[in-house]
Amino acid sequence: MGKGCAAEAKKRHPGIDTILGSQISEHGNRVIGLIRGIDDEPYRNLAAFPVKPVSERAIHDCLNVVSHMKSKFKPGDIVPGWACIADPGIIMRSAQQLVRYADSQGFKSIVIPRPGCGAGELKWADVKEILENILDDRFSVITF
């Protein structure tokens, strides 16, 4: 949770990184509700929306490693997820899980930042195409 929206969540909600780590250990890298009713607003919730793997092996020329970390790895190295470029397949899976989570919780309005487009280094046009086929009109995707 060192960059992007994850870093902002960690700054605003100290200890959320520990909660997320525990939840990933218990449930895997998936959409998980982390905070319910924050800031004295009972209808404000915060959930994890994975866009990167927990870890993966660096490929040829480290094309799956974020630009500011490429020099730290060589092909074949195990790269921690935070240093990986966001994965469109993970974003698709997370969007599907978020819809099911929103349904189960009865959420009527959900705001998410453009997933994978900041520290994940993906282009919004590519991610938008994925989300358009999954998210319904309850969801607002914003630039954060």
Secondary structure as GFF3:
##gff-version 3
##sequence-region A 1 144
A	DSSP	alpha_helix	4	12	.	.	.	ID=ss1
A	DSSP	alpha_helix	16	27	.	.	.	ID=ss2
A	DSSP	beta_strand	32	36	.	.	.	ID=ss3
A	DSSP	three_ten_helix	38	40	.	.	.	ID=ss4
A	DSSP	beta_strand	45	48	.	.	.	ID=ss5
A	DSSP	beta_strand	55	57	.	.	.	ID=ss6
A	DSSP	three_ten_helix	60	62	.	.	.	ID=ss7
A	DSSP	three_ten_helix	67	72	.	.	.	ID=ss8
A	DSSP	beta_strand	78	80	.	.	.	ID=ss9
A	DSSP	three_ten_helix	81	83	.	.	.	ID=ss10
A	DSSP	alpha_helix	88	105	.	.	.	ID=ss11
A	DSSP	beta_strand	110	113	.	.	.	ID=ss12
A	DSSP	alpha_helix	124	132	.	.	.	ID=ss13
A	DSSP	beta_strand	139	142	.	.	.	ID=ss14
###
